[in-house]
């Protein structure tokens, strides 16, 4: 198992999800030199993989539905060297097993709607192309969505997808980075950095078939989400998700502002055809077909 690779710039085209008129450059860097959580944890004790995952699962299994109001900010540098900044509001919604919705809105008007269920994933771009993109899991996926992160990955970034503590990776099963425990659960193409005591994620990297990271998500803060009727328990999710695609200079920050009653979640929010009728894209592109 390899630990997190050296820091580098971020990549990806964020213009496809631009929200409001461009802002001025800000003094803070788009991509910090060190994106690992701070401060480091002083420990030399490497936790057992099974114990660590079971601690993670306590929170991950606590709720089966989450509805959070969000703020979204994107910053990137154009080829000309000009820095761009866009921001808006949105919603982040999850319902087990794989129903997700991630929106970007301006004054209540939906500009981007990305989502998934257990059969497919999609995105409606109502800013740039006015197109929808759709990928069917039963067929080979040949292209990715024009977003830094696929919507079906969001439950893992929230720390709400339970892992199998008995399905262990190859040795070393757990490594320490600045005192945080790093694991690579088998079959997920994820490198997860967990707090060694609580098991909650502090950073998650998406990796390719070679184990190389192509997106880093840094998770900070805490937001308690209310119980759903099925579990009766609360859960803690990150208050901020910072996404850093590799290869360029860009970032997407999702701030989780307020949790809503999960009873307000509607099943139609996870049905592509219902969304298609409501959002009325000009064209639907299949991600199962080459461009």
C-alpha positions as CSV (number, residue, x, y, z in Angstrom):
1,X,0.0,0.0,0.0
2,X,1.3,3.5,-0.8
3,X,0.5,6.5,1.3
4,X,-0.5,9.9,0.0
5,X,1.6,11.1,-2.9
6,X,3.5,14.4,-2.8
7,X,1.3,17.5,-3.0
8,X,0.7,19.0,-6.4
9,X,-1.7,21.4,-8.1
10,X,-5.3,20.5,-8.8
11,X,-6.9,19.7,-12.2
12,X,-10.2,19.6,-13.8
13,X,-12.5,21.9,-15.7
14,X,-14.6,23.8,-13.2
15,X,-16.0,26.2,-15.7
16,X,-18.7,23.7,-16.5
17,X,-20.1,24.3,-13.1
18,X,-19.6,28.1,-12.9
19,X,-22.2,29.9,-10.9
20,X,-22.1,33.6,-10.6
21,X,-20.0,36.3,-12.3
22,X,-16.3,36.0,-11.8
23,X,-14.8,37.5,-8.6
24,X,-11.5,39.1,-7.9
25,X,-8.4,37.1,-7.0
26,X,-8.0,36.4,-3.3
27,X,-4.7,36.5,-1.4
28,X,-4.9,32.9,-0.2
29,X,-3.5,30.2,-2.6
30,X,-5.9,28.1,-4.6
31,X,-4.1,25.0,-3.6
32,X,-2.2,25.1,-0.2
33,X,1.3,23.5,-0.1
34,X,0.1,21.1,2.6
35,X,-3.5,19.9,2.4
36,X,-3.3,17.4,5.2
37,X,-5.3,18.0,8.4
38,X,-3.7,20.0,11.1
39,X,-2.4,19.7,13.7
40,X,-0.7,16.3,13.5
41,X,-1.6,13.6,16.1
42,X,1.3,12.6,18.3
43,X,1.2,8.8,18.3
44,X,3.2,5.8,17.2
45,X,0.5,3.3,17.8
46,X,-0.8,1.8,14.6
47,X,-4.5,0.7,15.1
48,X,-5.7,-2.7,14.0
49,X,-7.6,-2.5,10.7
50,X,-10.7,-4.3,12.0
51,X,-10.9,-2.1,15.1
52,X,-10.4,1.0,13.1
53,X,-13.2,0.1,10.6
54,X,-15.6,-0.9,13.4
55,X,-15.0,2.6,15.0
56,X,-15.7,4.2,11.6
57,X,-18.9,2.1,11.2
58,X,-20.4,3.4,14.4
59,X,-20.9,6.8,12.8
60,X,-21.3,5.5,9.2
61,X,-24.2,3.3,10.2
62,X,-26.0,5.8,12.4
63,X,-28.3,7.3,9.7
64,X,-29.7,6.1,6.4
65,X,-30.8,9.5,5.1
66,X,-29.1,13.0,5.1
67,X,-30.4,16.3,3.8
68,X,-28.0,19.3,4.2
69,X,-28.1,22.8,2.9
70,X,-24.7,23.8,1.4
71,X,-22.6,26.6,0.1
72,X,-20.3,26.0,-2.9
73,X,-17.2,27.9,-3.9
74,X,-15.0,27.1,-6.9
75,X,-11.6,28.7,-7.6
76,X,-9.3,27.9,-10.6
77,X,-6.7,29.5,-12.7
78,X,-7.3,29.8,-16.5
79,X,-4.6,29.1,-19.1
80,X,-4.1,32.8,-19.4
81,X,-3.1,32.9,-15.7
82,X,-6.2,34.7,-14.6
83,X,-7.7,33.4,-11.3
84,X,-11.4,32.8,-11.3
85,X,-13.8,32.4,-8.4
86,X,-17.5,31.5,-8.4
87,X,-19.9,30.7,-5.6
88,X,-23.5,29.7,-4.9
89,X,-25.7,27.6,-2.6
90,X,-27.0,24.1,-2.9
91,X,-28.2,20.9,-1.4
92,X,-26.4,17.6,-0.5
93,X,-28.7,14.7,-0.1
94,X,-28.1,11.0,0.5
95,X,-30.5,8.0,1.0
96,X,-29.3,4.4,1.3
97,X,-28.2,2.5,-0.5
98,X,-26.9,4.7,-3.4
99,X,-29.3,7.6,-3.9
100,X,-27.5,10.9,-4.0
101,X,-28.2,14.5,-5.1
102,X,-25.7,17.4,-5.2
103,X,-27.0,20.7,-6.4
104,X,-25.7,24.2,-7.1
105,X,-28.2,27.0,-7.0
106,X,-28.3,30.8,-7.4
107,X,-31.2,32.6,-5.8
108,X,-33.1,29.3,-5.7
109,X,-32.6,28.6,-9.4
110,X,-30.9,25.2,-10.0
111,X,-27.8,25.6,-12.1
112,X,-26.3,22.1,-11.6
113,X,-27.9,18.9,-10.5
114,X,-25.8,15.8,-10.1
115,X,-27.0,12.6,-8.7
116,X,-27.1,8.8,-8.7
117,X,-29.1,5.7,-7.7
118,X,-28.1,2.0,-7.7
119,X,-28.4,1.8,-11.5
120,X,-26.9,5.0,-12.9
121,X,-25.4,8.4,-12.3
122,X,-26.0,11.8,-14.0
123,X,-25.5,15.5,-14.1
124,X,-27.7,18.3,-15.5
125,X,-25.6,21.3,-16.6
126,X,-28.0,24.2,-16.8
127,X,-25.4,26.9,-17.1
128,X,-23.0,26.1,-19.9
129,X,-24.1,23.4,-22.4
130,X,-27.7,23.0,-21.1
131,X,-27.0,19.3,-21.5
132,X,-27.5,16.3,-19.2
133,X,-25.0,13.5,-18.8
134,X,-26.0,10.0,-17.9
135,X,-23.9,6.8,-17.1
136,X,-25.4,3.4,-16.8
137,X,-23.6,1.1,-14.3
138,X,-24.6,-2.0,-16.3
139,X,-22.4,-0.9,-19.2
140,X,-18.8,0.2,-19.5
141,X,-18.3,3.8,-18.3
142,X,-16.2,5.5,-21.0
143,X,-16.3,9.1,-19.7
144,X,-16.7,10.9,-16.4
145,X,-19.0,13.8,-15.5
146,X,-17.6,17.3,-16.0
147,X,-17.4,17.8,-12.2
148,X,-14.4,17.4,-9.8
149,X,-16.2,14.5,-8.0
150,X,-18.8,11.9,-9.0
151,X,-22.0,12.2,-6.9
152,X,-21.9,8.5,-5.9
153,X,-18.6,9.2,-4.1
154,X,-20.1,11.8,-1.7
155,X,-21.4,9.3,0.9
156,X,-17.8,8.1,1.4
157,X,-16.7,11.7,1.8
158,X,-19.4,12.2,4.4
159,X,-18.2,9.1,6.2
160,X,-21.6,7.4,5.9
161,X,-20.8,4.3,3.9
162,X,-20.0,1.3,6.2
163,X,-17.0,-0.8,5.4
164,X,-16.4,-4.5,6.0
165,X,-13.9,-4.9,8.9
166,X,-13.2,-8.5,7.9
167,X,-12.4,-7.7,4.3
168,X,-8.8,-6.6,4.8
169,X,-6.3,-5.1,2.3
170,X,-2.8,-6.4,1.7
171,X,-0.1,-5.6,4.2
172,X,0.5,-3.1,5.6
173,X,-3.2,-2.8,6.3
174,X,-2.8,0.5,8.2
175,X,-0.1,3.2,7.9
176,X,0.3,6.4,9.9
177,X,0.6,9.8,8.3
178,X,1.1,12.6,10.8
179,X,-0.6,10.3,13.4
180,X,-3.7,9.7,11.3
181,X,-4.5,6.2,10.1
182,X,-4.5,5.6,6.4
183,X,-6.3,2.6,4.8
184,X,-7.2,1.4,1.4
185,X,-10.4,-0.7,1.6
186,X,-10.3,-3.4,-1.0
187,X,-12.2,-2.9,-4.3
188,X,-13.2,0.8,-3.7
189,X,-10.3,2.8,-5.3
190,X,-10.2,4.9,-2.2
191,X,-7.4,5.9,0.1
192,X,-8.9,7.0,3.4
193,X,-7.2,8.9,6.2
194,X,-9.1,8.4,9.5
195,X,-8.8,9.8,13.0
196,X,-7.2,6.9,14.9
197,X,-9.7,7.3,17.9
198,X,-13.0,8.1,16.3
199,X,-12.5,6.4,12.9
200,X,-14.0,9.4,11.1
201,X,-12.4,10.5,7.8
202,X,-10.2,13.5,7.6
203,X,-9.1,13.1,4.1
204,X,-10.2,10.8,1.2
205,X,-8.3,10.3,-2.0
206,X,-9.8,8.8,-5.2
207,X,-7.3,6.6,-6.9
208,X,-6.9,5.0,-10.3
209,X,-6.1,1.4,-11.1
210,X,-2.4,1.9,-10.3
211,X,-3.2,3.4,-6.9
212,X,-2.3,7.0,-7.9
213,X,-4.5,9.7,-6.5
214,X,-6.4,11.9,-9.0
215,X,-8.6,13.8,-6.5
216,X,-8.0,14.7,-2.8
217,X,-10.9,15.6,-0.5
218,X,-9.9,17.3,2.8
219,X,-12.6,17.0,5.5
220,X,-12.7,19.4,8.4
221,X,-15.2,20.5,11.1
222,X,-18.2,18.7,12.4
223,X,-21.9,19.0,11.7
224,X,-24.5,16.8,13.5
225,X,-27.3,15.5,11.3
226,X,-30.7,14.5,12.8
227,X,-31.8,10.9,13.0
228,X,-33.9,9.2,10.4
229,X,-37.0,7.1,11.3
230,X,-35.1,3.9,10.5
231,X,-32.3,4.3,13.0
232,X,-33.3,6.9,15.5
233,X,-29.6,7.9,15.9
234,X,-27.7,11.1,15.0
235,X,-24.5,11.1,13.0
236,X,-21.6,13.5,12.5
237,X,-20.5,14.6,9.1
238,X,-17.7,17.0,8.0
239,X,-18.7,20.7,8.1
240,X,-16.5,21.4,5.1
241,X,-15.3,19.3,2.1
242,X,-12.4,20.8,0.0
243,X,-11.9,19.0,-3.3
244,X,-8.5,19.2,-5.0
245,X,-8.2,17.6,-8.5
246,X,-4.6,16.8,-9.4
247,X,-2.7,18.2,-12.3
248,X,-3.7,21.9,-12.4
249,X,-4.6,24.6,-10.0
250,X,-8.2,24.5,-8.9
251,X,-10.4,23.7,-5.9
252,X,-14.1,23.2,-5.1
253,X,-15.3,23.8,-1.5
254,X,-18.6,22.5,-0.2
255,X,-19.6,24.0,3.1
256,X,-22.3,22.0,5.0
257,X,-24.3,24.8,6.6
258,X,-27.4,23.3,8.1
259,X,-29.0,19.8,8.4
260,X,-32.7,19.5,7.4
261,X,-35.3,17.0,8.5
262,X,-34.6,13.9,6.3
263,X,-38.4,13.3,6.1
264,X,-38.4,16.1,3.5
265,X,-36.5,14.0,1.0
266,X,-38.5,13.1,-2.1
267,X,-38.0,9.9,-4.1
268,X,-38.4,11.9,-7.4
269,X,-35.0,13.6,-6.6
270,X,-33.3,10.3,-7.4
271,X,-35.1,9.4,-10.6
272,X,-33.4,10.5,-13.8
273,X,-36.5,10.6,-16.0
274,X,-38.4,12.7,-13.4
275,X,-35.5,15.2,-13.2
276,X,-35.2,15.2,-17.0
277,X,-38.9,16.3,-17.4
278,X,-38.5,18.9,-14.7
279,X,-35.1,20.4,-15.7
280,X,-35.6,20.0,-19.5
281,X,-32.0,19.7,-20.8
282,X,-31.5,20.3,-24.5
283,X,-29.7,17.0,-25.0
284,X,-28.7,13.9,-23.0
285,X,-25.2,12.6,-23.5
286,X,-24.5,9.0,-22.7
287,X,-21.3,8.5,-20.7
288,X,-21.3,4.8,-21.9
289,X,-20.4,6.1,-25.4
290,X,-17.1,7.6,-26.6
291,X,-17.2,11.3,-27.3
